[in-house]
């Protein structure tokens, strides 16, 4: 099982600055250098990991159990946020397509 289906959020900064950006609000900034060193600059970088891979990653970085739980909860929230944003975008696209089709039908009926 994947941790996330991907999506937005997490910021566009890289390196340690990017890692601090998503770890600081969780009071986990002390791990920023280790995250950046491992190439994890944003939540998006972690989103494609399986649950086991995420556990291994956090263990390799020496995260305490309570800190790992905090990060997992943040990943859950990130996943839900990304899924909600994707669903909203899909709904907006469907509504726009429906409106365009209705206008096409009206135009065709007016010409008949």
Buried (B, 14 or more C-beta within 10 A) or exposed (E): EEBBEBBEBBBEBBBBEBBBBBBEEEEBBEBBBBBBEBEBBBBBBBBEBEEEEBBEBBEEBEBEEEBBEBBBEBBEEBBEBBBEEBEEEEEEEEEEEEEEEEEEEEEEEEEE
